[in-house]
Amino acid sequence: MRNTLKITWYFYKPMLWWCVVTSLACAYYTLPGYINVAESYLLKLISYGVIVGFQYIYHNANKTFFYYRNAGYPIDSLYTYSFAADAVAYGIIISISKLLLHWVHIF
């Protein structure tokens, strides 16, 4: 399990910037109430598709993921682990932010 977390982190690092940008953009529209949380998760899913597409187009991914394949980790599961962790982190951040905004309006 420890190696899986380490390998997933190394796999996720090149996508981290894009995931943070999309999380901030979704939070920017979610927190004031322009869109709801379900719609922001839909936008996150769309951004995950764009990230995967850019990786396959610009980084020639079918030839660059040999390190992970040789280590015995399928690329599909690494994408799943990375995006699931990002979605959970986004959910925690949105939940805490919504609670803080609610408490600020109460007090």
Secondary structure, DSSP 8 states (H G I E B T S, - for coil): -HHHHHHHHHHHHHHHHHHHHHHHHHHHHHTTTSS-HHHHHHHHHHHHHHHHHHHHHHS-HHHH-HHHHHTT--HHHHHHHHHHHHHHHHHHHHHHHHHHHHHHHH-
